[in-house]
């Protein structure tokens, strides 16, 4: 039951049109965060996440270890989104995907998390970048407890109650961000966000990057 419920929640935003409640900004400061992320297992399996877990970091949080975890609320194409994010500092810390009816969770190490840190201002569309994470497993049981670094252990302890399945230690393979990747993100996001209040902001962002 727990596994089934988690899958339903994770898939509820996957590959569908933008939900009505996300088509409008909650307030004048609301922003959108997007990330392109893949996890690679055994150098063979390349998976898109069905959920990416973000942390909103406070000034007092050291080494990107925060407690305010917010799951992505929309996934489409190559991107996972946090829509109606409030201004502040964010990072991606973990992700989830399913394959052949099994659940897989990846917790990112300190270097991987650092590569995703981004400052979000009011009323912005921000792109973290194109991130690739390697899923590592040394122990089938207690993999994170025995092999995780401080960041992985911290976020695993915060999230494990809500998770089911296999747990990987995620390490950074690559992190890319450039004008072409950002423009592609904005153009595709505009198509995904059609008939929403975000279109003027997306048009403004595309115009700015084309100057």
KOLLUMVO-37499 format. One record per residue (C-alpha): residue number from 1; residue in three letters; z, y negated, x negated. Coordinates in pm, 1 decimal, padded with zeros to 6 digits, always signed. Example, Ala and Ser with C-alpha at 12.3 -4.5 7.8 and 13.67 -1.06 7.14 Angstrom:
2
+------+-------+----------+----------+----------+
| numi | vexmi |        w |        v |        u |
+------+-------+----------+----------+----------+
|    1 |   ALA | +00780.0 | +00450.0 | -01230.0 |
|    2 |   SER | +00714.0 | +00106.0 | -01367.0 |
+------+-------+----------+----------+----------+
% end
This chain:
211
+------+-------+----------+----------+----------+
| numi | vexmi |        w |        v |        u |
+------+-------+----------+----------+----------+
|    1 |   UNK | +00000.0 | +00000.0 | +00000.0 |
|    2 |   UNK | +00095.4 | -00242.3 | -00277.6 |
|    3 |   UNK | -00229.3 | -00170.1 | -00462.5 |
|    4 |   UNK | -00441.7 | -00210.9 | -00149.8 |
|    5 |   UNK | -00277.5 | -00540.0 | -00054.5 |
|    6 |   UNK | -00326.8 | -00683.6 | -00403.9 |
|    7 |   UNK | -00696.1 | -00588.0 | -00402.1 |
|    8 |   UNK | -00747.1 | -00750.3 | -00062.7 |
|    9 |   UNK | -00585.8 | -01073.8 | -00181.8 |
|   10 |   UNK | -00782.4 | -01075.8 | -00505.8 |
|   11 |   UNK | -01114.2 | -01009.1 | -00334.5 |
|   12 |   UNK | -01063.0 | -01254.0 | -00051.6 |
|   13 |   UNK | -01217.8 | -01536.8 | -00257.3 |
|   14 |   UNK | -01470.7 | -01327.2 | -00448.9 |
|   15 |   UNK | -01839.3 | -01396.7 | -00391.0 |
|   16 |   UNK | -01791.8 | -01572.0 | -00055.6 |
|   17 |   UNK | -01880.5 | -01920.5 | +00061.7 |
|   18 |   UNK | -01629.4 | -02194.1 | -00012.3 |
|   19 |   UNK | -01345.3 | -02154.4 | +00240.3 |
|   20 |   UNK | -01307.1 | -02440.0 | +00486.5 |
|   21 |   UNK | -00965.1 | -02540.0 | +00355.4 |
|   22 |   UNK | -01107.4 | -02581.0 | +00002.7 |
|   23 |   UNK | -01401.7 | -02797.0 | +00109.1 |
|   24 |   UNK | -01176.4 | -03099.9 | +00134.0 |
|   25 |   UNK | -00952.1 | -03265.1 | -00123.4 |
|   26 |   UNK | -00583.8 | -03236.3 | -00040.5 |
|   27 |   UNK | -00527.5 | -03591.3 | -00165.8 |
|   28 |   UNK | -00699.7 | -03864.3 | -00368.0 |
|   29 |   UNK | -00579.7 | -03715.5 | -00698.6 |
|   30 |   UNK | -00697.8 | -03357.7 | -00634.4 |
|   31 |   UNK | -00924.9 | -03206.1 | -00898.0 |
|   32 |   UNK | -01118.8 | -02886.3 | -00965.1 |
|   33 |   UNK | -01080.7 | -02663.5 | -01273.3 |
|   34 |   UNK | -01348.5 | -02409.9 | -01360.1 |
|   35 |   UNK | -01371.3 | -02140.4 | -01625.7 |
|   36 |   UNK | -01628.4 | -01878.9 | -01723.3 |
|   37 |   UNK | -01435.4 | -01575.9 | -01842.2 |
|   38 |   UNK | -01516.2 | -01216.7 | -01932.9 |
|   39 |   UNK | -01289.2 | -00939.7 | -02060.3 |
|   40 |   UNK | -01437.6 | -00676.7 | -02289.9 |
|   41 |   UNK | -01289.5 | -00326.7 | -02309.2 |
|   42 |   UNK | -01380.8 | -00074.3 | -02581.2 |
|   43 |   UNK | -01673.4 | -00301.6 | -02676.7 |
|   44 |   UNK | -01858.7 | -00148.6 | -02380.7 |
|   45 |   UNK | -01722.3 | -00273.7 | -02051.6 |
|   46 |   UNK | -01775.9 | -00642.0 | -01977.5 |
|   47 |   UNK | -01593.5 | -00753.5 | -01663.8 |
|   48 |   UNK | -01575.6 | -01073.8 | -01463.6 |
|   49 |   UNK | -01226.9 | -01150.9 | -01334.5 |
|   50 |   UNK | -01148.3 | -01141.8 | -00966.1 |
|   51 |   UNK | -00843.6 | -01357.4 | -01027.2 |
|   52 |   UNK | -00755.2 | -01585.2 | -01318.9 |
|   53 |   UNK | -00394.7 | -01694.2 | -01353.4 |
|   54 |   UNK | -00339.5 | -02052.8 | -01466.9 |
|   55 |   UNK | -00017.1 | -02217.0 | -01575.9 |
|   56 |   UNK | +00059.2 | -02583.4 | -01514.2 |
|   57 |   UNK | +00247.6 | -02695.2 | -01821.7 |
|   58 |   UNK | +00526.0 | -02952.8 | -01827.9 |
|   59 |   UNK | +00608.8 | -03175.9 | -02123.6 |
|   60 |   UNK | +00916.1 | -02967.3 | -02197.8 |
|   61 |   UNK | +00715.3 | -02643.5 | -02221.7 |
|   62 |   UNK | +00679.2 | -02539.1 | -02585.2 |
|   63 |   UNK | +00400.4 | -02322.0 | -02729.2 |
|   64 |   UNK | +00220.0 | -02323.8 | -02391.8 |
|   65 |   UNK | +00496.9 | -02118.8 | -02232.2 |
|   66 |   UNK | +00536.8 | -02247.2 | -01879.2 |
|   67 |   UNK | +00664.8 | -02110.1 | -01550.9 |
|   68 |   UNK | +00439.8 | -02268.6 | -01287.7 |
|   69 |   UNK | +00178.0 | -01995.0 | -01239.4 |
|   70 |   UNK | -00113.1 | -02068.6 | -01004.8 |
|   71 |   UNK | -00384.1 | -01808.0 | -00931.7 |
|   72 |   UNK | -00746.2 | -01911.5 | -00898.2 |
|   73 |   UNK | -00838.9 | -01967.2 | -00535.2 |
|   74 |   UNK | -01215.5 | -01916.5 | -00554.1 |
|   75 |   UNK | -01449.8 | -01701.5 | -00764.7 |
|   76 |   UNK | -01827.2 | -01728.1 | -00753.4 |
|   77 |   UNK | -02102.3 | -01633.2 | -00996.5 |
|   78 |   UNK | -01974.0 | -01659.9 | -01352.6 |
|   79 |   UNK | -01688.1 | -01891.4 | -01262.0 |
|   80 |   UNK | -01329.7 | -01877.5 | -01144.4 |
|   81 |   UNK | -01192.9 | -02197.6 | -00992.2 |
|   82 |   UNK | -00864.0 | -02365.6 | -00923.1 |
|   83 |   UNK | -00952.2 | -02607.1 | -00643.5 |
|   84 |   UNK | -00718.7 | -02890.8 | -00545.9 |
|   85 |   UNK | -00539.2 | -02882.2 | -00879.3 |
|   86 |   UNK | -00310.5 | -03177.6 | -00932.7 |
|   87 |   UNK | -00329.6 | -03384.8 | -01253.6 |
|   88 |   UNK | -00161.7 | -03232.6 | -01556.1 |
|   89 |   UNK | -00199.8 | -02990.5 | -01843.4 |
|   90 |   UNK | -00325.7 | -02640.2 | -01764.9 |
|   91 |   UNK | -00412.8 | -02316.3 | -01943.3 |
|   92 |   UNK | -00540.3 | -01973.0 | -01845.3 |
|   93 |   UNK | -00287.5 | -01700.1 | -01924.3 |
|   94 |   UNK | -00401.6 | -01377.6 | -01756.6 |
|   95 |   UNK | -00667.4 | -01222.9 | -01533.7 |
|   96 |   UNK | -00726.9 | -00931.3 | -01300.7 |
|   97 |   UNK | -01025.9 | -00715.6 | -01210.6 |
|   98 |   UNK | -01095.9 | -00388.1 | -01033.7 |
|   99 |   UNK | -01335.8 | -00112.2 | -01127.3 |
|  100 |   UNK | -01391.0 | +00224.6 | -00956.5 |
|  101 |   UNK | -01091.3 | +00158.4 | -00729.1 |
|  102 |   UNK | -00858.3 | +00094.9 | -01023.4 |
|  103 |   UNK | -00672.7 | -00226.2 | -01108.4 |
|  104 |   UNK | -00678.2 | -00383.8 | -01455.2 |
|  105 |   UNK | -00471.8 | -00675.9 | -01579.6 |
|  106 |   UNK | -00517.0 | -00865.0 | -01904.2 |
|  107 |   UNK | -00247.1 | -01086.7 | -02056.7 |
|  108 |   UNK | -00371.0 | -01333.7 | -02315.8 |
|  109 |   UNK | -00208.7 | -01384.8 | -02653.5 |
|  110 |   UNK | -00103.7 | -01724.4 | -02786.2 |
|  111 |   UNK | -00438.2 | -01797.8 | -02957.2 |
|  112 |   UNK | -00637.7 | -01709.1 | -02646.2 |
|  113 |   UNK | -00418.0 | -01927.7 | -02427.3 |
|  114 |   UNK | -00443.6 | -02216.9 | -02672.6 |
|  115 |   UNK | -00824.2 | -02203.6 | -02649.5 |
|  116 |   UNK | -00806.1 | -02269.0 | -02273.3 |
|  117 |   UNK | -00561.2 | -02560.5 | -02268.1 |
|  118 |   UNK | -00705.4 | -02860.5 | -02086.5 |
|  119 |   UNK | -00578.6 | -03195.4 | -01958.4 |
|  120 |   UNK | -00679.8 | -03266.9 | -01600.4 |
|  121 |   UNK | -00689.0 | -03620.0 | -01464.7 |
|  122 |   UNK | -00698.1 | -03734.6 | -01102.7 |
|  123 |   UNK | -01014.1 | -03663.5 | -00901.5 |
|  124 |   UNK | -01202.4 | -03476.4 | -01174.8 |
|  125 |   UNK | -01422.1 | -03169.5 | -01210.0 |
|  126 |   UNK | -01323.2 | -03009.1 | -01540.8 |
|  127 |   UNK | -01473.3 | -02712.1 | -01723.3 |
|  128 |   UNK | -01252.4 | -02516.7 | -01962.4 |
|  129 |   UNK | -01546.0 | -02336.1 | -02120.5 |
|  130 |   UNK | -01697.9 | -01992.2 | -02164.9 |
|  131 |   UNK | -01422.6 | -01757.9 | -02279.7 |
|  132 |   UNK | -01446.6 | -01397.0 | -02392.7 |
|  133 |   UNK | -01132.7 | -01183.3 | -02423.8 |
|  134 |   UNK | -01091.6 | -00839.3 | -02581.2 |
|  135 |   UNK | -00872.4 | -00597.0 | -02386.4 |
|  136 |   UNK | -00654.5 | -00395.7 | -02623.8 |
|  137 |   UNK | -00437.8 | -00095.4 | -02550.7 |
|  138 |   UNK | -00224.2 | +00095.4 | -02798.5 |
|  139 |   UNK | +00006.1 | +00256.4 | -02544.1 |
|  140 |   UNK | -00081.2 | +00359.9 | -02191.2 |
|  141 |   UNK | +00274.0 | +00289.6 | -02082.7 |
|  142 |   UNK | +00466.1 | -00024.9 | -02180.8 |
|  143 |   UNK | +00162.7 | -00159.7 | -02364.3 |
|  144 |   UNK | +00267.4 | -00522.6 | -02324.6 |
|  145 |   UNK | +00634.6 | -00453.7 | -02396.7 |
|  146 |   UNK | +00557.1 | -00272.0 | -02720.3 |
|  147 |   UNK | +00252.0 | -00463.6 | -02846.3 |
|  148 |   UNK | +00248.3 | -00805.7 | -02683.7 |
|  149 |   UNK | +00324.1 | -01132.2 | -02859.8 |
|  150 |   UNK | +00571.4 | -01388.2 | -02724.4 |
|  151 |   UNK | +00316.0 | -01542.0 | -02486.2 |
|  152 |   UNK | +00204.4 | -01207.8 | -02345.1 |
|  153 |   UNK | +00562.3 | -01095.0 | -02290.8 |
|  154 |   UNK | +00653.5 | -01425.6 | -02126.3 |
|  155 |   UNK | +00373.1 | -01418.7 | -01869.6 |
|  156 |   UNK | +00395.5 | -01043.8 | -01816.4 |
|  157 |   UNK | +00760.1 | -01081.8 | -01719.0 |
|  158 |   UNK | +00668.0 | -01356.8 | -01474.3 |
|  159 |   UNK | +00380.0 | -01169.2 | -01310.3 |
|  160 |   UNK | +00445.2 | -00796.4 | -01341.0 |
|  161 |   UNK | +00628.7 | -00777.1 | -01007.4 |
|  162 |   UNK | +00307.5 | -00874.8 | -00829.0 |
|  163 |   UNK | +00071.7 | -00655.0 | -01031.0 |
|  164 |   UNK | -00034.1 | -00292.8 | -01023.6 |
|  165 |   UNK | -00249.8 | -00080.4 | -01252.7 |
|  166 |   UNK | -00338.2 | -00089.7 | -01620.4 |
|  167 |   UNK | -00206.3 | -00365.3 | -01848.7 |
|  168 |   UNK | -00401.4 | -00487.7 | -02150.2 |
|  169 |   UNK | -00313.7 | -00716.9 | -02437.3 |
|  170 |   UNK | -00591.3 | -00976.0 | -02438.6 |
|  171 |   UNK | -00708.6 | -01136.9 | -02764.2 |
|  172 |   UNK | -00967.7 | -01409.0 | -02807.3 |
|  173 |   UNK | -01321.6 | -01305.7 | -02904.2 |
|  174 |   UNK | -01489.0 | -01643.0 | -02851.1 |
|  175 |   UNK | -01447.6 | -01978.0 | -02677.8 |
|  176 |   UNK | -01753.5 | -02193.9 | -02620.8 |
|  177 |   UNK | -01795.6 | -02534.0 | -02465.3 |
|  178 |   UNK | -02093.0 | -02765.0 | -02504.6 |
|  179 |   UNK | -02303.8 | -03002.9 | -02300.2 |
|  180 |   UNK | -02548.7 | -02735.6 | -02184.1 |
|  181 |   UNK | -02274.7 | -02498.4 | -02069.7 |
|  182 |   UNK | -02093.6 | -02780.3 | -01891.2 |
|  183 |   UNK | -02407.8 | -02901.3 | -01715.9 |
|  184 |   UNK | -02492.3 | -02548.9 | -01602.9 |
|  185 |   UNK | -02139.5 | -02518.0 | -01465.6 |
|  186 |   UNK | -02170.1 | -02845.3 | -01274.2 |
|  187 |   UNK | -02513.3 | -02767.0 | -01127.4 |
|  188 |   UNK | -02413.8 | -02419.2 | -01011.8 |
|  189 |   UNK | -02083.3 | -02545.4 | -00878.9 |
|  190 |   UNK | -02270.2 | -02805.3 | -00674.7 |
|  191 |   UNK | -02469.1 | -02525.1 | -00510.3 |
|  192 |   UNK | -02154.8 | -02322.0 | -00443.0 |
|  193 |   UNK | -01969.8 | -02625.3 | -00303.2 |
|  194 |   UNK | -02241.5 | -02732.4 | -00058.3 |
|  195 |   UNK | -02123.9 | -02911.4 | +00256.1 |
|  196 |   UNK | -01796.0 | -03002.3 | +00089.9 |
|  197 |   UNK | -01623.2 | -03329.7 | +00004.0 |
|  198 |   UNK | -01662.4 | -03245.5 | -00366.2 |
|  199 |   UNK | -02037.5 | -03318.7 | -00377.9 |
|  200 |   UNK | -02013.7 | -03692.6 | -00462.3 |
|  201 |   UNK | -01778.8 | -03615.6 | -00751.0 |
|  202 |   UNK | -02008.5 | -03338.5 | -00875.1 |
|  203 |   UNK | -02312.4 | -03566.9 | -00855.1 |
|  204 |   UNK | -02125.4 | -03833.3 | -01050.5 |
|  205 |   UNK | -02026.0 | -03577.1 | -01315.7 |
|  206 |   UNK | -02384.3 | -03448.4 | -01351.3 |
|  207 |   UNK | -02515.4 | -03803.6 | -01379.3 |
|  208 |   UNK | -02259.6 | -03882.6 | -01650.2 |
|  209 |   UNK | -02347.2 | -03578.4 | -01859.3 |
|  210 |   UNK | -02720.6 | -03655.0 | -01834.1 |
|  211 |   UNK | -02684.6 | -04004.3 | -01977.9 |
+------+-------+----------+----------+----------+
% end
